[in-house]
Amino acid sequence: MQSDDSTTPTDLSDSTDPAAIDDPTDTDANRVALAFSGGLDTTVCVPLLEEEYGYEEVIGVTVDVGQPDAEFEEARETARALGLEHYVVDATDAFADVCLDGVRANAAYQGYPLGTALARPVIAAAIQEVAEENDCGALAHGCTGKGNDQLRFETVWRQSDLEVCAPVRELGLTRQFEQAYAAERDLPVEGGNEGDWSIDTNLWSRAVEGNELEEPSYVPPEGIYDWTAAPGESDPETLTIDFEEGYPVAIDGEAMDPVELISRLNERAGAQGVGRTDVMEDRMLGLKVRENYEHPAATVLLGAHGALEDLVLTKEERSFKTTIDQRWAEKAYEGLLSAPLVNALEGFIAETQSRVTGTVTIKLTGGQARPVGRESPYGVYSASAASFNTETVGDITQGDATGVAKYHGFQERLANTVIESASEAEDPLEAATDGGANSESEDDAIESDQAETTNEDR
């Protein structure tokens, strides 16, 4: 709802009746757990849940998936100012595990590595656990009705018996309204001014949007970037990534747990300007939006993993896995990694990854992470077979390829001849039915080819 001369910030009379959405008297407890960041949206939700929805108690839950420390301090300070019972849950390890599952699935959506989408279900599950431990009857978030996150949260929560509240969406609030509401109530936010950009950060990626960035023609300044230096400012360097069954386990031979490995790569690759994406993204609701992302570690790991798969998987496995990976990424984008389809997809992924073990050398330079070497005991590769300096491939001679070359493209050549002849005929139907499309010489050539085919060849 817009805040203007005719509508005061507290006028919610035109909004949907919250009591008709979620009646707290029908729940097990008159208490609601709110996904709480301390920003404008979730701060405004606290009094709304009490006054408009009738909940007697709101508890705030902030989930750590690798955000900067400053964000937790903001959440704590805002919670204290509101008198809000506040929990901080560390889900960084769980989130890192999901990210590395995404590496095995080469998880990218419309050209960029998935990050926020992978984090939201992890966050939702952690909030639900706190809600159940505190006998809450409902769960709430501050998402609008235009974005993806509302769906990612609720697909987790709606599997429970708890009510789900979305005040910003259900009351039809706008950012302008929230700013005026916060100012009138003297809520502990700086009038909703959270900086020039809307930023979402986790261990795997940093998303930047809003204001001028919403204009597709606007060229973003260097100031939007925090994880990545301007490409070309540092001297090139190389590093190695060790994989075991598709999971990255070491950098330059040093074994690390997932969180440390991702953090280390974010620093090293970010210093080379690796991992910037500026994309027009299609959201689940059909809206097209502009997003800017930083994802140094994800870029390195996905590139290295793909290079190793290229070495160890067969041509057909590589081709088919592209389809599997795309479907996995789509379900991840939708927040539906718990879907039965994903279980089936991961069965195929796990089978292929049993051989994705080895080492990849990556060169970091000029904003790129380029695989420049790879090795694996499972490599489907023979240097002597592929070399132009050897005459044979095992017991196969080069001359054996002559017959293959003759057959290769035969059907296509025949089809082209038929099409050309039919187009030249006065009556295409007659040409197609009585053989007029083929000249006598062409028929003779085909019969000659057939006569040379032995019974064994057939």
C-alpha positions as CSV (number, residue, x, y, z in Angstrom):
1,M,0.0,0.0,0.0
2,Q,1.4,3.4,-1.0
3,S,1.9,6.0,1.7
4,D,0.5,9.3,0.3
5,D,-1.6,12.3,1.4
6,S,-4.8,10.3,1.5
7,T,-3.4,7.2,3.2
8,T,-1.6,7.3,6.6
9,P,1.1,4.8,7.3
10,T,-1.1,2.9,9.7
11,D,-4.1,2.7,7.5
12,L,-4.4,-1.0,6.6
13,S,-8.1,-1.0,6.0
14,D,-7.8,-1.8,2.3
15,S,-5.6,-4.8,3.0
16,T,-6.6,-8.4,3.3
17,D,-8.0,-9.2,6.7
18,P,-5.1,-11.0,8.5
19,A,-7.6,-12.9,10.7
20,A,-9.0,-14.5,7.6
21,I,-5.6,-15.7,6.6
22,D,-4.2,-17.1,9.7
23,D,-6.1,-17.1,13.0
24,P,-3.6,-17.6,15.9
25,T,-6.4,-18.8,18.1
26,D,-6.6,-21.9,15.9
27,T,-3.0,-22.8,16.5
28,D,-1.3,-24.8,19.3
29,A,0.3,-21.7,20.7
30,N,-0.3,-17.9,20.3
31,R,3.4,-17.5,19.3
32,V,5.0,-17.0,15.9
33,A,8.7,-17.5,14.8
34,L,9.8,-14.8,12.3
35,A,12.6,-15.1,9.8
36,F,14.5,-12.1,11.2
37,S,17.3,-10.1,9.6
38,G,16.9,-6.8,11.4
39,G,16.3,-5.0,8.1
40,L,13.2,-2.9,7.2
41,D,10.9,-5.7,6.1
42,T,11.4,-8.0,9.1
43,T,11.5,-5.2,11.6
44,V,8.1,-3.9,10.4
45,C,6.7,-7.4,10.6
46,V,7.2,-7.6,14.4
47,P,4.4,-5.0,15.3
48,L,2.3,-6.1,12.4
49,L,2.2,-9.7,13.6
50,E,1.2,-8.5,17.1
51,E,-1.3,-5.8,16.1
52,E,-2.8,-7.0,12.8
53,Y,-2.5,-10.8,13.3
54,G,-3.1,-10.9,17.0
55,Y,-0.1,-12.9,18.1
56,E,0.9,-12.4,21.7
57,E,4.6,-13.2,21.2
58,V,7.0,-13.0,18.3
59,I,10.4,-14.6,18.4
60,G,13.0,-13.7,15.8
61,V,15.3,-16.3,14.2
62,T,18.4,-15.4,12.2
63,V,20.2,-18.2,10.4
64,D,24.0,-18.1,9.7
65,V,24.8,-19.3,6.2
66,G,28.0,-17.3,5.9
67,Q,26.8,-13.7,6.1
68,P,29.2,-10.9,7.3
69,D,29.4,-10.5,11.1
70,A,27.9,-7.0,10.7
71,E,24.6,-8.5,9.7
72,F,24.3,-10.5,12.9
73,E,25.2,-7.5,15.0
74,E,22.5,-5.5,13.2
75,A,20.0,-8.2,13.9
76,R,20.9,-8.5,17.6
77,E,20.8,-4.7,18.1
78,T,17.4,-4.4,16.4
79,A,16.0,-7.3,18.3
80,R,17.2,-5.7,21.6
81,A,15.6,-2.4,20.7
82,L,12.3,-4.2,19.9
83,G,12.4,-6.3,23.0
84,L,12.3,-9.3,20.8
85,E,13.4,-12.8,21.9
86,H,16.1,-13.6,19.4
87,Y,17.9,-16.7,18.2
88,V,20.9,-17.1,16.0
89,V,21.3,-20.5,14.4
90,D,24.6,-21.6,12.7
91,A,23.7,-23.5,9.6
92,T,26.9,-22.8,7.7
93,D,28.1,-26.4,7.5
94,A,24.8,-27.6,6.3
95,F,24.7,-24.9,3.7
96,A,28.2,-25.6,2.5
97,D,27.3,-29.3,2.0
98,V,24.4,-28.3,-0.2
99,C,26.7,-26.0,-2.2
100,L,29.1,-28.9,-2.9
101,D,26.2,-31.1,-3.9
102,G,25.5,-28.4,-6.4
103,V,29.0,-28.7,-7.7
104,R,28.5,-32.4,-8.5
105,A,25.3,-31.3,-10.3
106,N,27.1,-28.4,-12.1
107,A,24.3,-26.2,-10.6
108,A,23.8,-23.0,-12.6
109,Y,20.7,-21.2,-13.6
110,Q,20.6,-19.0,-16.7
111,G,24.3,-18.7,-16.7
112,Y,25.2,-18.1,-13.0
113,P,26.0,-20.4,-10.1
114,L,23.0,-20.8,-7.8
115,G,23.5,-19.3,-4.3
116,T,20.5,-17.6,-2.7
117,A,18.3,-20.4,-4.0
118,L,20.4,-23.0,-2.3
119,A,20.4,-21.1,1.0
120,R,16.7,-20.4,1.5
121,P,15.5,-24.0,2.2
122,V,18.4,-24.4,4.7
123,I,17.4,-21.2,6.4
124,A,13.7,-22.2,6.4
125,A,14.4,-25.6,7.9
126,A,16.5,-24.0,10.7
127,I,13.8,-21.5,11.6
128,Q,11.2,-24.3,11.6
129,E,13.3,-26.3,14.1
130,V,13.5,-23.3,16.4
131,A,9.8,-22.7,16.1
132,E,9.0,-26.3,17.1
133,E,11.4,-26.2,20.0
134,N,9.7,-23.1,21.3
135,D,6.1,-24.4,20.8
136,C,5.2,-21.8,18.2
137,G,2.0,-22.2,16.3
138,A,3.1,-20.3,13.2
139,L,6.0,-19.2,11.0
140,A,6.4,-15.9,9.3
141,H,8.6,-14.2,6.8
142,G,9.0,-10.6,5.4
143,C,9.0,-11.5,1.6
144,T,7.0,-9.7,-0.9
145,G,4.6,-11.3,-3.3
146,K,6.9,-10.6,-6.3
147,G,10.0,-12.6,-5.5
148,N,11.2,-16.2,-5.3
149,D,12.0,-16.4,-1.6
150,Q,8.4,-16.6,-0.4
151,L,8.1,-19.8,-2.4
152,R,11.4,-21.3,-1.2
153,F,10.5,-20.6,2.5
154,E,7.0,-21.9,2.2
155,T,7.7,-25.1,0.3
156,V,9.6,-26.2,3.5
157,W,7.2,-24.8,6.0
158,R,4.0,-26.0,4.5
159,Q,5.1,-29.6,5.0
160,S,4.6,-28.9,8.7
161,D,1.4,-28.4,10.8
162,L,2.4,-24.7,11.5
163,E,0.5,-21.8,10.1
164,V,2.4,-19.5,7.7
165,C,2.2,-15.7,7.8
166,A,3.6,-13.3,5.2
167,P,2.6,-9.8,6.4
168,V,4.3,-7.8,3.6
169,R,2.6,-9.9,0.9
170,E,-0.7,-10.4,2.6
171,L,-1.2,-6.8,3.6
172,G,0.0,-5.5,0.2
173,L,2.7,-3.3,1.6
174,T,5.2,-1.3,-0.4
175,R,8.7,-0.2,0.7
176,Q,7.5,3.4,0.8
177,F,4.7,2.4,3.2
178,E,7.1,0.4,5.4
179,Q,9.4,3.4,5.6
180,A,6.6,5.7,6.8
181,Y,5.3,3.0,9.2
182,A,8.7,2.6,10.7
183,A,9.2,6.3,11.1
184,E,5.8,6.8,12.7
185,R,6.3,3.9,15.2
186,D,9.9,5.0,15.8
187,L,11.1,1.5,14.9
188,P,14.8,0.8,15.1
189,V,15.6,1.2,11.4
190,E,17.1,4.1,9.6
191,G,13.9,5.0,7.8
192,G,14.4,1.9,5.7
193,N,17.6,3.3,4.2
194,E,19.7,0.2,4.0
195,G,22.2,1.5,1.5
196,D,22.1,2.2,-2.2
197,W,21.6,-1.5,-3.1
198,S,19.7,-4.5,-1.9
199,I,22.3,-7.1,-1.0
200,D,22.0,-10.7,-0.1
201,T,25.2,-12.5,1.0
202,N,26.0,-16.0,2.0
203,L,29.0,-18.3,1.9
204,W,28.5,-19.2,-1.8
205,S,27.4,-15.9,-3.4
206,R,26.7,-12.2,-3.0
207,A,23.6,-10.8,-4.9
208,V,23.2,-7.1,-5.6
209,E,20.0,-5.5,-7.0
210,G,17.8,-2.5,-6.7
211,N,17.7,1.2,-7.5
212,E,19.5,2.1,-10.7
213,L,20.5,-1.6,-11.2
214,E,16.9,-2.3,-12.0
215,E,17.4,-0.5,-15.3
216,P,18.9,-3.0,-17.8
217,S,21.0,-0.3,-19.6
218,Y,22.6,1.1,-16.4
219,V,26.3,0.3,-16.2
220,P,27.0,-0.7,-12.6
221,P,29.9,1.1,-10.8
222,E,32.8,-0.8,-9.2
223,G,31.3,0.2,-5.9
224,I,28.7,-2.6,-6.1
225,Y,31.4,-5.2,-5.8
226,D,32.9,-6.3,-2.5
227,W,34.2,-9.8,-3.0
228,T,36.0,-9.3,-6.3
229,A,38.7,-6.9,-7.3
230,A,38.7,-5.3,-10.8
231,P,39.9,-7.9,-13.2
232,G,43.5,-7.5,-14.2
233,E,44.8,-5.8,-11.1
234,S,46.7,-8.8,-9.8
235,D,49.4,-11.0,-11.3
236,P,48.1,-14.4,-12.6
237,E,48.4,-17.4,-10.4
238,T,47.6,-21.1,-10.6
239,L,46.2,-23.5,-8.0
240,T,45.0,-27.1,-7.9
241,I,41.7,-28.5,-6.7
242,D,41.5,-32.2,-5.6
243,F,38.2,-34.0,-6.0
244,E,36.9,-37.2,-4.5
245,E,33.8,-38.6,-6.1
246,G,32.9,-35.2,-7.4
247,Y,33.4,-33.3,-4.1
248,P,36.3,-30.8,-3.9
249,V,38.4,-31.8,-0.9
250,A,41.7,-29.9,-1.1
251,I,43.4,-26.8,-2.5
252,D,47.0,-27.1,-3.6
253,G,47.2,-30.5,-1.8
254,E,45.9,-29.1,1.5
255,A,42.8,-30.9,2.8
256,M,40.0,-28.6,4.0
257,D,36.5,-28.9,5.2
258,P,33.8,-27.4,2.9
259,V,33.4,-24.1,4.7
260,E,37.2,-23.4,4.8
261,L,37.7,-24.5,1.2
262,I,34.9,-22.2,-0.1
263,S,36.1,-19.3,2.0
264,R,39.7,-19.7,0.9
265,L,38.7,-19.8,-2.8
266,N,36.5,-16.8,-2.4
267,E,39.5,-14.8,-1.2
268,R,42.0,-16.1,-3.8
269,A,39.8,-16.0,-6.8
270,G,38.1,-12.8,-5.7
271,A,41.4,-11.1,-5.7
272,Q,41.7,-11.9,-9.4
273,G,38.3,-10.5,-10.2
274,V,36.8,-14.0,-10.8
275,G,33.1,-14.6,-10.4
276,R,31.1,-11.6,-11.6
277,T,27.8,-12.1,-13.3
278,D,25.3,-9.5,-14.6
279,V,22.2,-11.3,-15.8
280,M,18.6,-10.7,-16.7
281,E,16.9,-13.4,-14.7
282,D,13.5,-15.0,-15.1
283,R,11.9,-15.5,-11.7
284,M,9.4,-18.3,-10.9
285,L,6.4,-15.9,-11.1
286,G,7.3,-14.9,-14.6
287,L,8.9,-11.5,-13.8
288,K,12.2,-10.7,-15.5
289,V,14.7,-8.9,-13.2
290,R,18.2,-7.8,-13.4
291,E,20.6,-9.3,-10.9
292,N,24.3,-8.8,-10.3
293,Y,26.2,-11.6,-8.5
294,E,29.7,-12.3,-7.1
295,H,30.7,-16.0,-6.7
296,P,34.5,-16.5,-7.0
297,A,34.7,-19.9,-5.3
298,A,31.6,-21.2,-7.1
299,T,33.1,-20.2,-10.5
300,V,36.4,-21.9,-9.8
301,L,34.8,-25.1,-8.4
302,L,32.2,-25.5,-11.1
303,G,34.8,-24.9,-13.8
304,A,37.3,-27.4,-12.3
305,H,34.6,-30.0,-11.7
306,G,33.4,-29.7,-15.3
307,A,36.9,-30.1,-16.6
308,L,37.4,-33.3,-14.6
309,E,34.0,-34.7,-15.7
310,D,35.1,-34.1,-19.3
311,L,38.1,-36.3,-18.7
312,V,36.5,-39.3,-16.9
313,L,32.9,-39.5,-18.3
314,T,32.1,-41.0,-21.7
315,K,30.5,-39.0,-24.4
316,E,27.0,-40.3,-23.8
317,E,27.3,-39.8,-20.0
318,R,28.4,-36.2,-20.5
319,S,25.6,-35.5,-22.9
320,F,22.9,-37.1,-20.8
321,K,24.2,-35.6,-17.6
322,T,23.7,-32.1,-19.1
323,T,20.0,-32.8,-19.0
324,I,20.1,-34.2,-15.5
325,D,22.1,-31.2,-14.2
326,Q,19.7,-28.7,-15.8
327,R,16.7,-30.3,-14.1
328,W,18.6,-30.5,-10.8
329,A,19.4,-26.7,-11.1
330,E,15.8,-25.9,-12.0
331,K,14.4,-27.7,-8.9
332,A,17.1,-26.1,-6.8
333,Y,16.1,-22.6,-8.1
334,E,12.5,-23.4,-7.1
335,G,13.6,-24.5,-3.6
336,L,12.5,-28.0,-4.2
337,L,15.6,-30.2,-3.7
338,S,13.5,-32.4,-1.4
339,A,11.3,-33.4,-4.4
340,P,11.1,-37.1,-5.4
341,L,12.4,-36.1,-8.8
342,V,15.6,-34.8,-7.3
343,N,16.1,-38.1,-5.5
344,A,16.0,-39.8,-8.8
345,L,18.3,-37.3,-10.5
346,E,20.8,-37.6,-7.7
347,G,20.9,-41.4,-8.2
348,F,22.3,-40.8,-11.7
349,I,24.6,-38.0,-10.4
350,A,26.0,-40.2,-7.7
351,E,26.7,-43.1,-10.1
352,T,28.6,-40.8,-12.5
353,Q,30.5,-39.1,-9.6
354,S,31.9,-42.4,-8.4
355,R,34.7,-41.8,-11.0
356,V,35.1,-38.1,-10.7
357,T,38.2,-38.3,-8.7
358,G,41.4,-36.5,-9.5
359,T,43.2,-33.1,-9.7
360,V,42.5,-30.0,-11.8
361,T,44.9,-27.1,-12.3
362,I,43.2,-23.7,-12.6
363,K,44.8,-20.5,-13.8
364,L,43.4,-17.4,-12.3
365,T,43.9,-14.3,-14.4
366,G,42.0,-11.3,-15.7
367,G,38.7,-12.3,-14.1
368,Q,38.8,-15.8,-15.4
369,A,39.3,-19.2,-13.8
370,R,40.6,-21.4,-16.6
371,P,41.3,-25.1,-16.3
372,V,44.8,-25.7,-17.7
373,G,45.4,-29.3,-16.6
374,R,43.6,-32.3,-15.3
375,E,44.4,-35.8,-14.2
376,S,42.5,-38.8,-12.9
377,P,43.0,-42.6,-12.5
378,Y,39.6,-42.9,-14.2
379,G,40.4,-40.8,-17.3
380,V,38.8,-42.2,-20.4
381,Y,41.8,-41.1,-22.5
382,S,44.8,-42.7,-24.2
383,A,47.6,-40.3,-25.3
384,S,49.0,-42.9,-27.7
385,A,45.6,-43.6,-29.2
386,A,44.8,-39.9,-29.8
387,S,48.3,-38.9,-30.9
388,F,48.9,-38.1,-34.6
389,N,52.4,-39.6,-34.1
390,T,51.2,-43.2,-33.8
391,E,49.9,-45.2,-36.7
392,T,47.3,-47.4,-34.9
393,V,44.7,-47.4,-32.1
394,G,45.4,-50.8,-30.5
395,D,44.7,-53.3,-33.3
396,I,42.7,-50.7,-35.3
397,T,44.5,-49.3,-38.3
398,Q,43.9,-45.9,-39.9
399,G,42.7,-47.6,-43.0
400,D,39.9,-49.2,-41.0
401,A,38.3,-45.7,-40.9
402,T,37.7,-45.7,-44.6
403,G,34.6,-47.8,-44.4
404,V,33.3,-45.6,-41.6
405,A,33.9,-42.5,-43.6
406,K,31.9,-43.9,-46.5
407,Y,28.9,-44.8,-44.4
408,H,29.1,-41.6,-42.3
409,G,26.5,-39.2,-43.6
410,F,25.1,-41.7,-46.2
411,Q,21.5,-41.2,-45.0
412,E,21.8,-37.4,-45.0
413,R,23.3,-37.4,-48.6
414,L,20.5,-39.7,-49.7
415,A,17.9,-37.4,-48.1
416,N,19.3,-34.3,-49.8
417,T,19.3,-36.1,-53.2
418,V,15.6,-37.0,-52.7
419,I,14.6,-33.5,-51.6
420,E,16.5,-31.9,-54.5
421,S,15.0,-34.3,-57.1
422,A,11.4,-33.9,-55.7
423,S,11.6,-30.2,-55.8
424,E,12.6,-30.3,-59.5
425,A,9.7,-32.7,-60.4
426,E,6.6,-31.2,-62.0
427,D,4.3,-33.3,-59.8
428,P,6.0,-33.8,-56.3
429,L,3.3,-36.3,-55.4
430,E,4.0,-38.5,-58.4
431,A,7.7,-38.2,-57.7
432,A,7.2,-39.3,-54.1
433,T,5.0,-42.3,-55.1
434,D,6.4,-43.7,-58.3
435,G,10.1,-43.2,-57.8
436,G,10.3,-40.4,-60.2
437,A,12.5,-38.5,-57.8
438,N,15.4,-40.8,-58.5
439,S,17.1,-41.0,-61.8
440,E,18.0,-44.3,-63.2
441,S,21.7,-43.6,-62.5
442,E,21.0,-42.9,-58.9
443,D,18.9,-46.1,-58.5
444,D,21.8,-48.0,-60.1
445,A,24.3,-46.5,-57.7
446,I,22.2,-47.4,-54.6
447,E,21.7,-51.0,-55.9
448,S,25.4,-51.3,-56.4
449,D,26.1,-50.2,-52.9
450,Q,23.6,-52.7,-51.6
451,A,25.1,-55.5,-53.6
452,E,28.5,-54.9,-51.9
453,T,27.0,-55.4,-48.5
454,T,27.7,-58.9,-47.2
455,N,25.4,-61.1,-45.1
456,E,27.8,-60.6,-42.2
457,D,27.5,-56.8,-42.5
458,R,23.8,-57.1,-42.4
